[in-house]
Amino acid sequence: MVAATPTVWERSAPDPALVSKALAGSEQRVFWLDEAPPPPSAQQLTAGTTADLVVVGGGYLGLWTAVLAKRRDPGRSVVVLEAETVGWAASGRNGGFCEASITHGEENGRNRWPSEYDQLHRLGRENLDAFARDVAELGLDCHFERTGSLAVAVEPHQVPWLSEGLSEGADHDVLDAAATRAHIDSPIFLAGRWDRDDVALLQPARLARELARAARELGVRVFEHSAVTALEKPGAKGGPQVVRTARASVTARQVVLATGVFPALLRRDRLMTVPVYDYVLMSEPLTAEQKRAVGWEDRQGLTDLANQFHYIRLSADDRVLFGGYDAIHHAGGHVNSRYEDRPASYERLASHFFTMFPQLEDVRFSHRWAGAIDTCTRFAAYYGTARKGDLAYARGFTGLGVGATRFAAEVLLDLLAGAETERTQLEMVRRRPLPFPPEPATAVGVALTRASLDSADHHQGRRNLFLKALDAAGLGFDS
C-alpha cells in the first residue's frame, strides 16, 4: 500500500495573500469574447422559410457543417439556427487548443478502438492539415499558430509516462528537466515531451465569428436568438421536416443537430452526455522582462500529466491562460450560469499558477470564466442518425471539440448523403457509447470518479479499485 503524499501544488503552494492580490482586479468575463471584433447585428428568424439543410446550433460543429455543406454543393440552401449568439458558449470560451486527435488522446484511442487507432490517428492529422488550409483559404482571422504542445512531468512518477505509447514516426522530442526548462522555465518541471505538429493554438471566439462570416459569404442564412423548441417528424423518407422556434419555423429536407452540452432535442440522446464545468484564468499581458523570465520562445501549448491536469498557453498579446484541474459536475445535470462563478476553483488555479511560475509573482489576472463541457462515457464524440437518415447529430466532444468538430461535420454530411466513406465505416462512427445512468446516480458516480482521480494523484498515479473497475468496463479515463 502506497502512502498518500502531498502533490507539488500542496508542497510548493504560494502565500495565500499573493493569490488574493492577483485575483483582486479580475472580472468574471470571457477574455476571448471581449477581444474578438464585434459581430454584425444579429438577425432573428421571424418568418417561416424553407431550406435543403437546417443546422441547429451556431457553435463550431454547426458552423463547420454549414460551411462544408456549401463547399460540397454551392447550390444547397442552408440555414443555421442559434439560440443565443454565434460562439457564445463552449466555442467562444475554450482554451483554444486545436488538436489533431479525434480520440481524446492516444491512450484513450488505443484502449477503445485498438484495431483502427492508426487509421484514426492518420485521419486526425489529415483533419488538422485541412483545418489549417481552410483557415488560409477562407481568410479566418483567428490567430491560428501551429505551435505544437509541451507535456510536462511535475512529479517523479510521471517522468516514465512521457515515453510510453508513442506512435512510430511521430514528430516529438522527449526532454530531460534542463531541456524542458530551456523551452518553458518552471522549477517544478522534471521532464517533458514536445509534440511538434499535432496541436495548433487559436483565438476561439474569433474562429466562431469568422466561420459565421465565411458561412454568410457562401450564402448560408444564420439566425441568432432563434432557439429551437420542437422538431416535427416527416411523413416519409425525403419528406419535409419542420424545425420550430418561438416565432417561426424552417421546413427542410435534412437536419443536423449541433447543440453540444445543451439538452438533447432527441429523446434517445438525453442520457448520453453530462455537463462538466471547467474553469479558466487569463493574466494581464506579460512584460518583456516577465516573458524573458519564463522563456516560451516557441509559444507551445502546455499541459501537465496529472489526472487532474492543467492546460496553459500564451495569447497573441502574451497573456497567460491557465485553466483546468477542477472539473465540476453539478447534481441534476443542468447548465446554469450561476455555476460559472466558483471562487474556490479560481483561487486554486491562481495558487497553482504561482507554484508553476514563482518568477511571475507580480502578474495579475484580468479575466476569470467558466463553461460547460459535453462529456460522454467514451470521452470522444459519438455520431448518429434519425428520421430515416435525414437527421444527423454528433455530441460528447469532452473538451476536444476545437479541431474534432470539423472532422465531425464531414462525418455528418457523409451520413446525410448516405455515402459509404472511410469516415462512415469507422467503428467510432458506427457504435454509440454507453449512456450515463439517470440522476442522482450520475452525480454520485462523477463525484466518486473525481475523488478517485485525486487519490491517484496523491498515490504516485496508482488507480484504486473503483478506477480499475471503470477501466475494465471500458469507462475509464486517464487524462
Secondary structure, DSSP 8 states (H G I E B T S, - for coil): -------HHHHT---HHHHHHHHTT-EES-HHHHHS----------S-EEEEEEEE--SHHHHHHHHHHHHH-TTS-EEEE-SSSTT-SHHHHS--EEES-SSSSHHHHHHH-TTTHHHHHHHHHHHHHHHHHHHHHTT--S--B---EEEEE-SGGGGGGGGTT--TT--EEEEEHHHHHHHB--TT--EEEEE-SSEEE--HHHHHHHHHHHHHHTT-EEE-S--EEEEE--SSTT--EEEEESS-EEEEEEEEE--TTS--SSGGGTTS-EEEEEEEEEE----HHHHHHHB-TT--EEEE-SSS-EEEEE-TTS-EEEEEEEEE--TT----GGGG--HHHHHHHHHHHHHH-GGGTT--EEEEEEEEEEE-TTSS-EEEEEGGGTEEEEE--TT-HHHHHHHHHHHHHHHHHT---TTTT-HHHHS-------TTHHHHHHHHHHHHHHHHHTTTT---HHHHHHHHTT-----
